[in-house]
Amino acid sequence: MSGGGVPAGPGPALSARGARIASGVPGLLDEGFALYVADPFDRERNPEGIVNLGTSENRLCFDLIEERVSVAACRLLCCFLISKRPGNNLAWRKSPIGLLTVLTITVMNGCCAVFATLSTVLCDPGGLIFMLVYNRYNSVISKGQLSMEGNSCCILQLQFGVTAVSHCWFLFFQGIRVRVLVLINPNNPLGDIYPAQLLKECLEFAHRHELHVIMDEIYMLSVYDDITFTSVLSLDSLPDPERTHFMWGFSKDFGMSGIRVGVLYTRNHEIQKAVNQLAVFHSCPGPVQHVLTQFLKDRDWLDNVFFPTNKKRLKEAQNLLVDGLADIGIPVLKSSGGLYVWADFRKFLKSQTFEAELELWQKLLDKKLLISPGKAFYCYEPGWFRLVFSDSVDKIYLCKLVLLLIHHIVASKLWETLILQIMCSNLPIPSLSL
């Protein structure tokens, strides 16, 4: 170094922003999933492993999808491997999500990428993404969405109506600009379906307050009861079409979580132009788009084989889990969509606190059962859990095993309560033969 100075010591490896991101604490869902990955249940190879009813994946129709995808992958694949293709090659005019044109959609590698990119172009630093549902529980915001640098996610425990309006004005007078309203339909984790009138009221509310609406309908084809699902795409008119944006992906409705393909549909050309500038960093590979295009072209097979079979298997699996839970005294919220049930474990908590909820969750993990605690979904009342019923083709064996595990935990809890009551009454404690 010229001038005889002393070389500077090594600087920090991360920027200040990188350090903030790296210091983030993993969420409950991440913690539980990491334990499952290290010890996954397999009926033949690892029957003592963790049974995963926490991850929302649909594996009930893998037998139907496997052959179709395998055949499509063999067609014209070489041409995609030797050249870069543009990002929107899927045949959406013939897709099950409506008559969408290539000019109005953007294809990216998953809905998390779509959400993060769309939020980046809609929100300035400090802008709020306003989570609002019409029930008393909030929808989950994924780890990727929460960690977006410069944007804040406001997770509010609200009911639709006056309370929501008052919160908007409260934030406004604090100098905080709410920019985006996110609606998830069917709801996660409740499985509720937005009635058409309520959906319209939400859109009108957003229009009055000049909010963008991100409509996440990733479970739109996973509706298994005889109930009418109203997509925002099916409405005759939108209060504010320039601020209404639609998201959907293949991971839930088609059981393709590993494919990582999400789509954004928006009529706002300026927003789409900005999104497309960033989409290059989240592009979906040409071979994957080719396979899915071939998959979507056979509408006869989709309408007459896949969709009816998927609906039937979802309902059967849901009934199996709900009936089994009812047998051991665990009620569930009535639901019509999604891949999960919202179950009430409140009476099995030692106390009505989130500490007791996490203690029960840990006990279940210790007994090799992974489900999702309500705290991970910002539920304001402890004791609710989300259980996925579509995580295995061998669903009957899996559900029976899970119910036995739950029954063991519940029975242990009831026995502890009985002993405590007897001790308080100074009566002799009976022996328990197992």
Secondary structure, DSSP 4 states (H G I P E B T S, - for coil): -GGGPPPPPP--SS-HHHHHHHTPPPPHHHHHHHHHHHSB-BTTTBTTSBEE-SS----TTHHHHHHHHHHHHTSS-HHHHSS---S--S-GGGSTT-S--GGGEEEESSHHHHHHHHHHHH--TTPEEEE--SSSSPPP--HHHHT-TT-EEEE----TTHHHHHHHHHHHHTT--EEEEEEESS-TTT-----HHHHHHHHHHHHHTT-EEEEE-TTTT-B-SS-----GGG-S--S-GGGEEEEEESTTTTS-TTT--EEEEES-HHHHHHHHHHHGGGPPPHHHHHHHHHHHH-HHHIIIIIHHHHHHHHHHHHHHHHHHHHHTT--B----BSSEEEEE-GGGSSSSSHHHHHHHHHHHHHTTEE-EEGGGGT-SSTTEEEEES-S-SSHHHHHHHHHHHHHHHHHHHHHHHHHHHHHHTTPPPPP---
